[in-house]
């Protein structure tokens, strides 16, 4: 008997791979036509999405999954994302799957710390 991974299993694998900078596993979880949305960026297609996620992994030190739940087609994962420049961000991902692959990933987090860090790096106006 084959046990099929649940949407929450796939989502958790994806989030943990992201937190570890394991882009091969991240890509394995994604469908070719995946759409990614966050408070800062939107990307469509596996190449664009893996590029966006790969860029952000540069500042991610790890993730701590708090909860994951879902049904056959969707999952929600709540986790703490530890970053160097922004501290720890509480994040919620809503993921939709088709045939065991992520077709939609909507990420929600408070951007205050990100904006604050970016403002501190901007040159002062003359």
CNS distance restraints for C-alpha pairs under 8 A (distance, minus, plus):
assign (resid   5 and name CA) (resid   9 and name CA) 5.73 0.50 0.50
assign (resid   5 and name CA) (resid  10 and name CA) 6.50 0.50 0.50
assign (resid   5 and name CA) (resid 100 and name CA) 7.40 0.50 0.50
assign (resid   6 and name CA) (resid  10 and name CA) 6.41 0.50 0.50
assign (resid   6 and name CA) (resid  70 and name CA) 7.75 0.50 0.50
assign (resid   6 and name CA) (resid  71 and name CA) 7.06 0.50 0.50
assign (resid   6 and name CA) (resid  72 and name CA) 6.10 0.50 0.50
assign (resid   6 and name CA) (resid 100 and name CA) 7.88 0.50 0.50
assign (resid   7 and name CA) (resid  11 and name CA) 6.02 0.50 0.50
assign (resid   7 and name CA) (resid  70 and name CA) 6.06 0.50 0.50
assign (resid   7 and name CA) (resid  71 and name CA) 6.25 0.50 0.50
assign (resid   7 and name CA) (resid  72 and name CA) 5.74 0.50 0.50
assign (resid   7 and name CA) (resid  73 and name CA) 5.97 0.50 0.50
assign (resid   7 and name CA) (resid  74 and name CA) 5.58 0.50 0.50
assign (resid   7 and name CA) (resid  75 and name CA) 5.49 0.50 0.50
assign (resid   7 and name CA) (resid  96 and name CA) 7.79 0.50 0.50
assign (resid   7 and name CA) (resid  97 and name CA) 6.64 0.50 0.50
assign (resid   7 and name CA) (resid 100 and name CA) 7.09 0.50 0.50
assign (resid   8 and name CA) (resid  12 and name CA) 5.96 0.50 0.50
assign (resid   8 and name CA) (resid  68 and name CA) 5.84 0.50 0.50
assign (resid   8 and name CA) (resid  69 and name CA) 5.45 0.50 0.50
assign (resid   8 and name CA) (resid  70 and name CA) 5.30 0.50 0.50
assign (resid   8 and name CA) (resid  71 and name CA) 7.36 0.50 0.50
assign (resid   8 and name CA) (resid  74 and name CA) 7.39 0.50 0.50
assign (resid   8 and name CA) (resid  75 and name CA) 5.07 0.50 0.50
assign (resid   8 and name CA) (resid  76 and name CA) 7.15 0.50 0.50
assign (resid   8 and name CA) (resid  77 and name CA) 7.60 0.50 0.50
assign (resid   9 and name CA) (resid  13 and name CA) 6.14 0.50 0.50
assign (resid  10 and name CA) (resid  14 and name CA) 6.11 0.50 0.50
assign (resid  10 and name CA) (resid  29 and name CA) 6.81 0.50 0.50
assign (resid  10 and name CA) (resid 100 and name CA) 7.30 0.50 0.50
assign (resid  10 and name CA) (resid 101 and name CA) 7.71 0.50 0.50
assign (resid  11 and name CA) (resid  15 and name CA) 6.17 0.50 0.50
assign (resid  11 and name CA) (resid  68 and name CA) 7.94 0.50 0.50
assign (resid  11 and name CA) (resid  75 and name CA) 6.55 0.50 0.50
assign (resid  11 and name CA) (resid  76 and name CA) 7.68 0.50 0.50
assign (resid  11 and name CA) (resid  77 and name CA) 7.06 0.50 0.50
assign (resid  11 and name CA) (resid  95 and name CA) 6.83 0.50 0.50
assign (resid  11 and name CA) (resid 102 and name CA) 7.89 0.50 0.50
assign (resid  12 and name CA) (resid  16 and name CA) 6.04 0.50 0.50
assign (resid  12 and name CA) (resid  65 and name CA) 7.70 0.50 0.50
assign (resid  12 and name CA) (resid  68 and name CA) 6.93 0.50 0.50
assign (resid  12 and name CA) (resid  77 and name CA) 6.98 0.50 0.50
assign (resid  13 and name CA) (resid  17 and name CA) 6.03 0.50 0.50
assign (resid  13 and name CA) (resid  25 and name CA) 7.97 0.50 0.50
assign (resid  14 and name CA) (resid  18 and name CA) 6.15 0.50 0.50
assign (resid  14 and name CA) (resid  25 and name CA) 6.94 0.50 0.50
assign (resid  14 and name CA) (resid  26 and name CA) 5.36 0.50 0.50
assign (resid  14 and name CA) (resid  29 and name CA) 6.20 0.50 0.50
assign (resid  15 and name CA) (resid  19 and name CA) 6.21 0.50 0.50
assign (resid  15 and name CA) (resid  26 and name CA) 7.94 0.50 0.50
assign (resid  15 and name CA) (resid  63 and name CA) 7.61 0.50 0.50
assign (resid  16 and name CA) (resid  20 and name CA) 6.21 0.50 0.50
assign (resid  16 and name CA) (resid  62 and name CA) 7.99 0.50 0.50
assign (resid  16 and name CA) (resid  63 and name CA) 6.53 0.50 0.50
assign (resid  16 and name CA) (resid  65 and name CA) 7.82 0.50 0.50
assign (resid  17 and name CA) (resid  21 and name CA) 6.06 0.50 0.50
assign (resid  17 and name CA) (resid  22 and name CA) 4.86 0.50 0.50
assign (resid  17 and name CA) (resid  23 and name CA) 6.92 0.50 0.50
assign (resid  17 and name CA) (resid  25 and name CA) 6.03 0.50 0.50
assign (resid  17 and name CA) (resid  26 and name CA) 5.85 0.50 0.50
assign (resid  18 and name CA) (resid  22 and name CA) 5.97 0.50 0.50
assign (resid  18 and name CA) (resid  23 and name CA) 6.76 0.50 0.50
assign (resid  18 and name CA) (resid  26 and name CA) 6.24 0.50 0.50
assign (resid  18 and name CA) (resid  53 and name CA) 7.55 0.50 0.50
assign (resid  18 and name CA) (resid  57 and name CA) 6.75 0.50 0.50
assign (resid  19 and name CA) (resid  57 and name CA) 7.04 0.50 0.50
assign (resid  19 and name CA) (resid  60 and name CA) 6.35 0.50 0.50
assign (resid  19 and name CA) (resid  61 and name CA) 6.77 0.50 0.50
assign (resid  19 and name CA) (resid  62 and name CA) 4.42 0.50 0.50
assign (resid  19 and name CA) (resid  63 and name CA) 4.99 0.50 0.50
assign (resid  19 and name CA) (resid  81 and name CA) 7.38 0.50 0.50
assign (resid  20 and name CA) (resid  61 and name CA) 7.47 0.50 0.50
assign (resid  20 and name CA) (resid  62 and name CA) 5.93 0.50 0.50
assign (resid  20 and name CA) (resid  63 and name CA) 7.78 0.50 0.50
assign (resid  21 and name CA) (resid  54 and name CA) 7.51 0.50 0.50
assign (resid  21 and name CA) (resid  57 and name CA) 5.71 0.50 0.50
assign (resid  21 and name CA) (resid  58 and name CA) 7.92 0.50 0.50
assign (resid  21 and name CA) (resid  60 and name CA) 7.89 0.50 0.50
assign (resid  22 and name CA) (resid  26 and name CA) 6.40 0.50 0.50
assign (resid  23 and name CA) (resid  27 and name CA) 6.01 0.50 0.50
assign (resid  23 and name CA) (resid  50 and name CA) 7.37 0.50 0.50
assign (resid  23 and name CA) (resid  54 and name CA) 6.83 0.50 0.50
assign (resid  24 and name CA) (resid  28 and name CA) 6.28 0.50 0.50
assign (resid  25 and name CA) (resid  29 and name CA) 6.42 0.50 0.50
assign (resid  26 and name CA) (resid  30 and name CA) 6.82 0.50 0.50
assign (resid  26 and name CA) (resid  50 and name CA) 7.52 0.50 0.50
assign (resid  27 and name CA) (resid  46 and name CA) 7.25 0.50 0.50
assign (resid  27 and name CA) (resid  50 and name CA) 6.55 0.50 0.50
assign (resid  28 and name CA) (resid 101 and name CA) 7.96 0.50 0.50
assign (resid  29 and name CA) (resid 100 and name CA) 7.78 0.50 0.50
assign (resid  29 and name CA) (resid 101 and name CA) 5.33 0.50 0.50
assign (resid  29 and name CA) (resid 102 and name CA) 6.04 0.50 0.50
assign (resid  30 and name CA) (resid  34 and name CA) 6.31 0.50 0.50
assign (resid  30 and name CA) (resid  46 and name CA) 6.61 0.50 0.50
assign (resid  30 and name CA) (resid 101 and name CA) 5.15 0.50 0.50
assign (resid  30 and name CA) (resid 102 and name CA) 4.69 0.50 0.50
assign (resid  30 and name CA) (resid 103 and name CA) 6.59 0.50 0.50
assign (resid  31 and name CA) (resid  45 and name CA) 7.99 0.50 0.50
assign (resid  31 and name CA) (resid  46 and name CA) 6.67 0.50 0.50
assign (resid  31 and name CA) (resid  98 and name CA) 7.92 0.50 0.50
assign (resid  31 and name CA) (resid 101 and name CA) 5.08 0.50 0.50
assign (resid  31 and name CA) (resid 102 and name CA) 5.50 0.50 0.50
assign (resid  31 and name CA) (resid 103 and name CA) 5.49 0.50 0.50
assign (resid  32 and name CA) (resid  45 and name CA) 5.68 0.50 0.50
assign (resid  32 and name CA) (resid  46 and name CA) 4.94 0.50 0.50
assign (resid  32 and name CA) (resid 103 and name CA) 7.90 0.50 0.50
assign (resid  33 and name CA) (resid  44 and name CA) 6.70 0.50 0.50
assign (resid  33 and name CA) (resid  45 and name CA) 4.59 0.50 0.50
assign (resid  33 and name CA) (resid  46 and name CA) 6.25 0.50 0.50
assign (resid  33 and name CA) (resid 103 and name CA) 6.35 0.50 0.50
assign (resid  34 and name CA) (resid  44 and name CA) 5.90 0.50 0.50
assign (resid  34 and name CA) (resid  45 and name CA) 5.07 0.50 0.50
assign (resid  34 and name CA) (resid  46 and name CA) 5.86 0.50 0.50
assign (resid  34 and name CA) (resid  49 and name CA) 7.38 0.50 0.50
assign (resid  34 and name CA) (resid 102 and name CA) 6.42 0.50 0.50
assign (resid  34 and name CA) (resid 103 and name CA) 4.11 0.50 0.50
assign (resid  34 and name CA) (resid 104 and name CA) 5.48 0.50 0.50
assign (resid  34 and name CA) (resid 105 and name CA) 7.71 0.50 0.50
assign (resid  35 and name CA) (resid  42 and name CA) 7.50 0.50 0.50
assign (resid  35 and name CA) (resid  43 and name CA) 5.89 0.50 0.50
assign (resid  35 and name CA) (resid  44 and name CA) 4.47 0.50 0.50
assign (resid  35 and name CA) (resid  45 and name CA) 6.27 0.50 0.50
assign (resid  35 and name CA) (resid  49 and name CA) 7.24 0.50 0.50
assign (resid  35 and name CA) (resid 103 and name CA) 6.11 0.50 0.50
assign (resid  35 and name CA) (resid 104 and name CA) 4.83 0.50 0.50
assign (resid  35 and name CA) (resid 105 and name CA) 6.36 0.50 0.50
assign (resid  36 and name CA) (resid  41 and name CA) 7.98 0.50 0.50
assign (resid  36 and name CA) (resid  42 and name CA) 5.57 0.50 0.50
assign (resid  36 and name CA) (resid  43 and name CA) 5.17 0.50 0.50
assign (resid  36 and name CA) (resid  44 and name CA) 6.31 0.50 0.50
assign (resid  36 and name CA) (resid  49 and name CA) 6.27 0.50 0.50
assign (resid  36 and name CA) (resid 104 and name CA) 5.93 0.50 0.50
assign (resid  36 and name CA) (resid 105 and name CA) 4.85 0.50 0.50
assign (resid  36 and name CA) (resid 106 and name CA) 5.96 0.50 0.50
assign (resid  36 and name CA) (resid 107 and name CA) 7.84 0.50 0.50
assign (resid  37 and name CA) (resid  41 and name CA) 6.02 0.50 0.50
assign (resid  37 and name CA) (resid  42 and name CA) 4.45 0.50 0.50
assign (resid  37 and name CA) (resid  43 and name CA) 6.63 0.50 0.50
assign (resid  37 and name CA) (resid 105 and name CA) 6.29 0.50 0.50
assign (resid  37 and name CA) (resid 106 and name CA) 4.78 0.50 0.50
assign (resid  37 and name CA) (resid 107 and name CA) 6.09 0.50 0.50
assign (resid  38 and name CA) (resid  42 and name CA) 6.33 0.50 0.50
assign (resid  38 and name CA) (resid 106 and name CA) 5.95 0.50 0.50
assign (resid  38 and name CA) (resid 107 and name CA) 4.68 0.50 0.50
assign (resid  38 and name CA) (resid 108 and name CA) 6.10 0.50 0.50
assign (resid  39 and name CA) (resid 107 and name CA) 7.20 0.50 0.50
assign (resid  39 and name CA) (resid 108 and name CA) 6.45 0.50 0.50
assign (resid  39 and name CA) (resid 109 and name CA) 7.18 0.50 0.50
assign (resid  39 and name CA) (resid 111 and name CA) 7.29 0.50 0.50
assign (resid  43 and name CA) (resid  48 and name CA) 5.76 0.50 0.50
assign (resid  43 and name CA) (resid  49 and name CA) 5.43 0.50 0.50
assign (resid  43 and name CA) (resid  52 and name CA) 7.41 0.50 0.50
assign (resid  44 and name CA) (resid  48 and name CA) 6.02 0.50 0.50
assign (resid  44 and name CA) (resid  49 and name CA) 6.18 0.50 0.50
assign (resid  45 and name CA) (resid  49 and name CA) 6.06 0.50 0.50
assign (resid  46 and name CA) (resid  50 and name CA) 5.92 0.50 0.50
assign (resid  47 and name CA) (resid  51 and name CA) 6.13 0.50 0.50
assign (resid  48 and name CA) (resid  52 and name CA) 6.27 0.50 0.50
assign (resid  49 and name CA) (resid  53 and name CA) 6.11 0.50 0.50
assign (resid  50 and name CA) (resid  54 and name CA) 5.71 0.50 0.50
assign (resid  51 and name CA) (resid  55 and name CA) 6.17 0.50 0.50
assign (resid  52 and name CA) (resid  56 and name CA) 6.55 0.50 0.50
assign (resid  53 and name CA) (resid  57 and name CA) 6.26 0.50 0.50
assign (resid  54 and name CA) (resid  58 and name CA) 7.02 0.50 0.50
assign (resid  56 and name CA) (resid  60 and name CA) 6.80 0.50 0.50
assign (resid  57 and name CA) (resid  61 and name CA) 7.92 0.50 0.50
assign (resid  59 and name CA) (resid  83 and name CA) 5.40 0.50 0.50
assign (resid  59 and name CA) (resid  84 and name CA) 5.76 0.50 0.50
assign (resid  59 and name CA) (resid  85 and name CA) 6.90 0.50 0.50
assign (resid  60 and name CA) (resid  81 and name CA) 6.92 0.50 0.50
assign (resid  60 and name CA) (resid  82 and name CA) 5.90 0.50 0.50
assign (resid  60 and name CA) (resid  83 and name CA) 4.43 0.50 0.50
assign (resid  60 and name CA) (resid  84 and name CA) 6.73 0.50 0.50
assign (resid  61 and name CA) (resid  81 and name CA) 7.64 0.50 0.50
assign (resid  61 and name CA) (resid  82 and name CA) 5.31 0.50 0.50
assign (resid  61 and name CA) (resid  83 and name CA) 5.21 0.50 0.50
assign (resid  61 and name CA) (resid  84 and name CA) 6.73 0.50 0.50
assign (resid  62 and name CA) (resid  81 and name CA) 6.06 0.50 0.50
assign (resid  62 and name CA) (resid  82 and name CA) 5.29 0.50 0.50
assign (resid  62 and name CA) (resid  83 and name CA) 7.26 0.50 0.50
assign (resid  63 and name CA) (resid  79 and name CA) 6.48 0.50 0.50
assign (resid  63 and name CA) (resid  80 and name CA) 5.54 0.50 0.50
assign (resid  63 and name CA) (resid  81 and name CA) 4.49 0.50 0.50
assign (resid  63 and name CA) (resid  82 and name CA) 5.93 0.50 0.50
assign (resid  64 and name CA) (resid  79 and name CA) 5.42 0.50 0.50
assign (resid  64 and name CA) (resid  80 and name CA) 5.14 0.50 0.50
assign (resid  64 and name CA) (resid  81 and name CA) 6.61 0.50 0.50
assign (resid  65 and name CA) (resid  77 and name CA) 7.22 0.50 0.50
assign (resid  65 and name CA) (resid  78 and name CA) 6.19 0.50 0.50
assign (resid  65 and name CA) (resid  79 and name CA) 4.24 0.50 0.50
assign (resid  65 and name CA) (resid  80 and name CA) 6.51 0.50 0.50
assign (resid  66 and name CA) (resid  77 and name CA) 7.58 0.50 0.50
assign (resid  66 and name CA) (resid  78 and name CA) 5.48 0.50 0.50
assign (resid  66 and name CA) (resid  79 and name CA) 4.99 0.50 0.50
assign (resid  66 and name CA) (resid  80 and name CA) 7.26 0.50 0.50
assign (resid  67 and name CA) (resid  77 and name CA) 5.75 0.50 0.50
assign (resid  67 and name CA) (resid  78 and name CA) 5.28 0.50 0.50
assign (resid  67 and name CA) (resid  79 and name CA) 6.96 0.50 0.50
assign (resid  68 and name CA) (resid  75 and name CA) 6.96 0.50 0.50
assign (resid  68 and name CA) (resid  76 and name CA) 5.67 0.50 0.50
assign (resid  68 and name CA) (resid  77 and name CA) 4.35 0.50 0.50
assign (resid  68 and name CA) (resid  78 and name CA) 6.44 0.50 0.50
assign (resid  69 and name CA) (resid  75 and name CA) 5.52 0.50 0.50
assign (resid  69 and name CA) (resid  76 and name CA) 5.54 0.50 0.50
assign (resid  69 and name CA) (resid  77 and name CA) 6.67 0.50 0.50
assign (resid  70 and name CA) (resid  74 and name CA) 5.45 0.50 0.50
assign (resid  70 and name CA) (resid  75 and name CA) 3.94 0.50 0.50
assign (resid  70 and name CA) (resid  76 and name CA) 6.17 0.50 0.50
assign (resid  71 and name CA) (resid  75 and name CA) 6.50 0.50 0.50
assign (resid  73 and name CA) (resid  96 and name CA) 5.79 0.50 0.50
assign (resid  73 and name CA) (resid  97 and name CA) 5.07 0.50 0.50
assign (resid  73 and name CA) (resid  98 and name CA) 6.57 0.50 0.50
assign (resid  74 and name CA) (resid  94 and name CA) 7.32 0.50 0.50
assign (resid  74 and name CA) (resid  95 and name CA) 5.52 0.50 0.50
assign (resid  74 and name CA) (resid  96 and name CA) 4.30 0.50 0.50
assign (resid  74 and name CA) (resid  97 and name CA) 5.79 0.50 0.50
assign (resid  75 and name CA) (resid  94 and name CA) 5.89 0.50 0.50
assign (resid  75 and name CA) (resid  95 and name CA) 5.25 0.50 0.50
assign (resid  75 and name CA) (resid  96 and name CA) 6.55 0.50 0.50
assign (resid  76 and name CA) (resid  92 and name CA) 6.89 0.50 0.50
assign (resid  76 and name CA) (resid  93 and name CA) 5.55 0.50 0.50
assign (resid  76 and name CA) (resid  94 and name CA) 4.55 0.50 0.50
assign (resid  76 and name CA) (resid  95 and name CA) 6.25 0.50 0.50
assign (resid  77 and name CA) (resid  92 and name CA) 5.67 0.50 0.50
assign (resid  77 and name CA) (resid  93 and name CA) 5.25 0.50 0.50
assign (resid  77 and name CA) (resid  94 and name CA) 6.72 0.50 0.50
assign (resid  78 and name CA) (resid  90 and name CA) 7.36 0.50 0.50
assign (resid  78 and name CA) (resid  91 and name CA) 5.76 0.50 0.50
assign (resid  78 and name CA) (resid  92 and name CA) 4.52 0.50 0.50
assign (resid  78 and name CA) (resid  93 and name CA) 6.58 0.50 0.50
assign (resid  79 and name CA) (resid  90 and name CA) 5.93 0.50 0.50
assign (resid  79 and name CA) (resid  91 and name CA) 5.38 0.50 0.50
assign (resid  79 and name CA) (resid  92 and name CA) 6.53 0.50 0.50
assign (resid  80 and name CA) (resid  88 and name CA) 6.21 0.50 0.50
assign (resid  80 and name CA) (resid  89 and name CA) 5.61 0.50 0.50
assign (resid  80 and name CA) (resid  90 and name CA) 4.58 0.50 0.50
assign (resid  80 and name CA) (resid  91 and name CA) 6.05 0.50 0.50
assign (resid  81 and name CA) (resid  88 and name CA) 5.44 0.50 0.50
assign (resid  81 and name CA) (resid  89 and name CA) 5.15 0.50 0.50
assign (resid  81 and name CA) (resid  90 and name CA) 6.32 0.50 0.50
assign (resid  81 and name CA) (resid  91 and name CA) 6.82 0.50 0.50
assign (resid  82 and name CA) (resid  87 and name CA) 5.98 0.50 0.50
assign (resid  82 and name CA) (resid  88 and name CA) 4.35 0.50 0.50
assign (resid  82 and name CA) (resid  89 and name CA) 6.51 0.50 0.50
assign (resid  83 and name CA) (resid  87 and name CA) 5.13 0.50 0.50
assign (resid  83 and name CA) (resid  88 and name CA) 5.89 0.50 0.50
assign (resid  83 and name CA) (resid  89 and name CA) 7.67 0.50 0.50
assign (resid  85 and name CA) (resid 114 and name CA) 7.90 0.50 0.50
assign (resid  85 and name CA) (resid 117 and name CA) 6.80 0.50 0.50
assign (resid  86 and name CA) (resid 113 and name CA) 5.45 0.50 0.50
assign (resid  86 and name CA) (resid 114 and name CA) 5.63 0.50 0.50
assign (resid  86 and name CA) (resid 117 and name CA) 6.59 0.50 0.50
assign (resid  87 and name CA) (resid 113 and name CA) 7.58 0.50 0.50
assign (resid  89 and name CA) (resid 109 and name CA) 6.94 0.50 0.50
assign (resid  89 and name CA) (resid 110 and name CA) 7.38 0.50 0.50
assign (resid  90 and name CA) (resid 109 and name CA) 6.20 0.50 0.50
assign (resid  90 and name CA) (resid 110 and name CA) 7.60 0.50 0.50
assign (resid  91 and name CA) (resid 107 and name CA) 6.98 0.50 0.50
assign (resid  91 and name CA) (resid 108 and name CA) 5.81 0.50 0.50
assign (resid  91 and name CA) (resid 109 and name CA) 4.86 0.50 0.50
assign (resid  91 and name CA) (resid 110 and name CA) 7.97 0.50 0.50
assign (resid  92 and name CA) (resid 107 and name CA) 5.83 0.50 0.50
assign (resid  92 and name CA) (resid 108 and name CA) 5.23 0.50 0.50
assign (resid  92 and name CA) (resid 109 and name CA) 6.62 0.50 0.50
assign (resid  93 and name CA) (resid 105 and name CA) 6.50 0.50 0.50
assign (resid  93 and name CA) (resid 106 and name CA) 5.62 0.50 0.50
assign (resid  93 and name CA) (resid 107 and name CA) 4.50 0.50 0.50
assign (resid  93 and name CA) (resid 108 and name CA) 6.38 0.50 0.50
assign (resid  94 and name CA) (resid 104 and name CA) 7.85 0.50 0.50
assign (resid  94 and name CA) (resid 105 and name CA) 5.74 0.50 0.50
assign (resid  94 and name CA) (resid 106 and name CA) 5.18 0.50 0.50
assign (resid  94 and name CA) (resid 107 and name CA) 6.52 0.50 0.50
assign (resid  95 and name CA) (resid 102 and name CA) 6.49 0.50 0.50
assign (resid  95 and name CA) (resid 103 and name CA) 7.51 0.50 0.50
assign (resid  95 and name CA) (resid 104 and name CA) 5.45 0.50 0.50
assign (resid  95 and name CA) (resid 105 and name CA) 4.51 0.50 0.50
assign (resid  95 and name CA) (resid 106 and name CA) 6.45 0.50 0.50
assign (resid  96 and name CA) (resid 102 and name CA) 5.74 0.50 0.50
assign (resid  96 and name CA) (resid 103 and name CA) 5.73 0.50 0.50
assign (resid  96 and name CA) (resid 104 and name CA) 5.03 0.50 0.50
assign (resid  96 and name CA) (resid 105 and name CA) 6.67 0.50 0.50
assign (resid  97 and name CA) (resid 101 and name CA) 5.15 0.50 0.50
assign (resid  97 and name CA) (resid 102 and name CA) 4.35 0.50 0.50
assign (resid  97 and name CA) (resid 103 and name CA) 5.36 0.50 0.50
assign (resid  97 and name CA) (resid 104 and name CA) 7.02 0.50 0.50
assign (resid  98 and name CA) (resid 102 and name CA) 6.50 0.50 0.50
assign (resid  98 and name CA) (resid 103 and name CA) 6.42 0.50 0.50
assign (resid 111 and name CA) (resid 115 and name CA) 6.08 0.50 0.50
assign (resid 112 and name CA) (resid 116 and name CA) 6.04 0.50 0.50
assign (resid 113 and name CA) (resid 117 and name CA) 6.14 0.50 0.50
assign (resid 114 and name CA) (resid 118 and name CA) 6.24 0.50 0.50
assign (resid 115 and name CA) (resid 119 and name CA) 6.07 0.50 0.50
assign (resid 116 and name CA) (resid 120 and name CA) 6.30 0.50 0.50
assign (resid 117 and name CA) (resid 121 and name CA) 6.57 0.50 0.50
assign (resid 118 and name CA) (resid 122 and name CA) 6.51 0.50 0.50
